[in-house]
Amino acid sequence: MKSPFENFYRVWNAQEMLDFAFSKASSKTPSLPKTLPNIEKVKRKEIKRMENSVNVLIEKISKVIKSVPNLDELPPFYRKLSHLLVDNDELRKALGRLNGIIPVLTRLFRDYRRKVGQEINSRQAGMKRTEFFGRCSSVVRQVNSTFVFLDECRVKLQQVPPVKLDVPSVVVAGYPNVGKSTLVGQLSSAKPMVSEYPFTTKQIFIGSYQGSLGSTFFQVIDTPGILDRPMRSRNFIEKQAILALTTIATLILFMFDPTASSGYDVESQINLYKEVREDFADDFEIPVKIVVNKIDFATEEEIADLLTKVQLTKEDVILINAKDGINVEAVVDDLQTYFKERNYFR
């Protein structure tokens, strides 16, 4: 499991690229016959220096271009996140600009190889090689802003978390401190992966529930900063991130804390629940299941009050204590049953 942007090659700025290329200019000297006239030796060495430098520039630029995945072939989840973070159209244009200078550099080398070959003394041959370096520098510096932009894209896109797209995904929603990350940890067969999340200053928690033979039954995801507060409190990027989540979410697990010890009263939690239902169930037909946490602290009256307000019974929800793992098996059984009935498991 890895992000398609994991191998995005580090993009040097123009000066770094030129310094490296020119430092490599004399790294591979040609083997020349001893009987060759001195002027021919000089010209061949100068041509080799030009060839070495231009090959390094083209190699570095080509590595960047090839390291970026084809955006049109990405799964919808990654394509939406990429467009959200860097604007796919601008990324394509930047890659196109880099690709466009490769034939320019190739043509410059071809022209100056001929010019050096026509010189009649070593001084003029050296001047042509220096002139060639200057022309290459001009071409590369003209796209320095593109190099800088692409490396900014790299930094942003490499924050995109790797997500398994071939298994059902359970996205956990609910206000902060209601126990979402704890539940992700309880549901996971191994320690959940923690990754930087590009839309907030927080992190994303991804766990996998695996069967006895190691096969992954489902993936469970907690996305702090996204599904943990009302829509009016979210910025544009976070709203778009919700759209990205709709491409991978098989089911939403909404968690309530009826004790309000999380710092959010039941009414606020219910309003968020209704928004999540509207965003996922109503608009994208992604089902939302309810888990009521902290039953070790909650009173019967608090639980009953919550269920009455959401117009559900105890049979419609799962009551758990995520911290101690109480009744977490019921959550696993419910999810497995749901996925098996809909042929998610082969």
N, C-alpha and C positions, 0 to 999 in steps of 0.2 A: 504494500500500500504506500504510494508516494504521490506527491503533487506533480502534475505535468510540467510545472515551472521549476522543479527542483534543480534541473541542469542548466538553467538560464545562465549563460556565461557572463562573468564579470566584464563590464564594458569600461575600458580605459578612456580617459579623455584624450584629446588630440595630442597634447604635448607628451603625455606618457607613451602613447603609441609611437610617435615619431622618435622619441629618444631611444626606445627599445629597438625599433627597426634599424636606425642608423648605427646603433652600437653593434648590431649583428652584421653590418655591411661587410666587414672584413673577416667574419668568422670562418668562412669557407673559401680559401684561396684555390684557384685552379692549378692543376698540375701541368706545367708548361715544358715543352721540349727545350733543352739547353741550347739548341742551334737556332731557336727562334730569335729574330731581331729584337732588340731591346724595346723599340717603339711598339711592336706587336705584343710583347709581354705586358707593357704598361696598359695598353688599350684593353687587353683581355682581363686584366686585374680590375680595371675601372668598371668594365661591363659587368664583371662578377659582383662587384660591390653594389652596383645598381640593382642587379637581379636579386641578390640576397635581401636587400632592404625592401624592395617592392613585394617580394614573396612573403616576407614577415607581415607587412601591412595587410596584404590580401588574406593571408591565413587568419590573422586576428579578426578581421572584419567578417570573414566567412564563418568563423566559429560562433560569433555572436548571432548571426542570422540563422544558422542551423540549430542553435541551441534553443531557439524560441519555437514552441510547438505551433502547428498550423491551427490558428484560432477557429477557423471554420469547421475543423474536425474534432474540436474539443466537446466533451459531454456538456449538456446545457448548464449544469451547475458551475463548472469551471469557466465556461464561456461568459456567463452572467457576472461572475465575480471579477473576471478579468476586465470586462467592459466597465464595471462599476469602479474599479480601482484606477485604471489607467486609460480608459477609452480605447477600445479595440481598433477603431478607425485610425486614431493617432498613432497607435503602435504599428499598425500596418504601414502607414506612410513613412514612419521613421525607418523601419526595416527596408522599405523600398529605396529611401535616400541612400542608405549604406550600400545596398546592392548596386545602386547606380554609379558609385565611384569606383567599383572594381574594374569595369572596362576602361574607365578613364585612366587609372593607374597602369593598366596593361598597355594601353595605347602609348602612354608617355614613355614607358620602358622601351617599347618597340622603336619609337622615334629616336630616343636618345642613344639606344644601342647603335643605330645606324650613324648618328652624328659622331659618336665617339670613334666608331670604326673608320670614319673619313678623315680624322685629324692626323696631322703629320708630325706632331711632337707631343711629348708627355705633358707639358704644361697645359696645352690646349685641351688635351684629353681629360686632365684633372678638372679643368674649368667646366667642361661639359657635364662631368659627373656632379660637380657642385651645383651647377644650374639645375640638373635633374632633381637633386635633393630639394632644392628650393621650390620647384614646381610641385613636387609631391607634397611638400609641407603645406603649400597653399591649398591644394585640393583637400587634404585631410582637415586642415583648420576650418575650412568653410563649413564643415559638418560637425564642428565641435559641440554645438548646442544639441545636435541629434545624439551624440555619444552620451552627453550628460543626461538627456531625457531618458534614453534607453536604460542607463544604469539606475535611474530613479524607478523606472518600471520594474527592473529586476528586483530591487529591494522590496517593493510593495508586493509583487506577485509571489516572491518566495515566502511570504508570510501566509499565503493561502494554505489552509490545513489539508493534509492528505485525507481523503474520505473514500471508503469503499463504496463503489457504485453498483456492485453486483449482489449486495445483500440488502434486506429491508433495513430502513433507517428509522429509528425512533427519536424524535426531537423532543427534549424535555423543556417545558415552558412553565412560567410562574414567576412571581416576584422574587427579588433577592432574599437570601437567608431562609427560604422555605424548605431547603434540603435537597435541591436539585443535584448538585455535584455529589452529595453523599449517596443519593440513589444511583447515580451513574456508576459510582465505585462499587456499590453493592450488586448491581446487575452485571458487572463485568467479571469475566472469568479470570482476567489478569488486571494488573494495575492500569487504569485508564491513561491513555496518552494525553499529554497536556501540550498544546501548541499556542503560539502567538495568534491572536485573532485580529485580522486586519481592519475591522470596523470599529473596534473599541480599544481601550487601554487595558482590557482584561484578557482572559485566555479562553480557549475552547477546550472542552473536555470530551474526549471520544473514547468510549469503551465498547468492547465486543463481548456478547454472550456466546460462548462456544459449547458445543455438545461434547459428550464423553470422548469422541474420536477426534476432537479438535476442529471439526467443521464449524464455521461461524453461522449461527442461527440469525442473529440480527446485530445491528450496530446501534448504540445509544449515544446521543449527543446533547451536551448542555452548552448553550451559546450565550454566555453572559453579555449583557448590553444590548441584546436583540429582542428576545421575547420575555423581557422582565419589567416592562413598564408600558404605560399607555401610548398609543400611536402619536398623540399630540406632543409627547416628550421626546420623540425620536427625530433625528435629523434625516436629511435626504438620503445619505449613504446607508443609514440603518434601515430605512424603509425599503431601499432597493435590495438590501441584504436579505430581507424577509422574502422577497420575490425569488432570490437565489435558493433559499431554503425550500421553497415549494417544489423545486425540481428534484430534491433528494428525499424529502420527508415522506415516508410511507404512512406514518402515524404520528400524531402529537400526543404526548403524555403531559397533561396539565396537572401541576401539583399545588394543592391548597394547604395552608397552615391555618386551621380553625382557631388556634389560640391567639393569633395575631402577635406572637412573640417575635416574629420576624420584623416587626415594626410597621406592618401594613394591615389595616383592618379588613374584615371579611368583605365589606362592600367594595373596596378598592380591588381586591383580588377577583371578585365576581365580574367587575367591569372589565378587567384585563382578560379574563376567561372569555367573555363575550366577544371581545375584539379578536382574540386568537381564533375563535370559532368562525368569525366572519372572514378573517384573512385566509384561513386554511380550509375549513369544512365547507363553508358556503361558496366561496369563490373557486376553490380548486378541488373540492370533494375529497379532501384529506381528513380522515376521521380524527376526532379528539376524544381521548379517554381521560378520566379523572382519577387521580390518586390523592387521598387525604392523608397528610403526614402528621407526625407528632401526636399519635393517639395515646401515647403514654402520659402526655400532659393535658390533652384536650378532655373536657368534660362531655358527658352525654348531651348536655344542653347545647354546647358549642357546636358539636358535630350535627346535631339535629337542626340547629338554626341554619347552618351552612347548607345542608341538604334541602331544607325547605326553600331557601332562597334560590337555589339552582334548579328546583323542581325535580329532584331525584331522590331515590331511596338508597339504603345501604347496599342493596343488591346491584345497583348501577355503578357503584364506585368501589375502589379498593382501599381499605384502611390499613395504613402501615406506620411503622416507626423506622425510618430509614437509617437512623444512627445506629440502632442495635440490630438491624436486619430483620425485624419482626414483620412477618407476612410478605416479605419481598418475594418469596417463592410464588406467592399468588400472582404477583405482577408478571413474573417470568412465565408462569403457566398460561395466564390470560393472553400474553403477547404471542406465545408459541401457538396457542390454539387459533388465534386470529389469523396469523400468517399461514398456518397449515391449511385452514379452511379455504384460503384464497390462493392456494398453490404457489406460495412464495418459496417453499422448500421443495427441492427436486429429489 
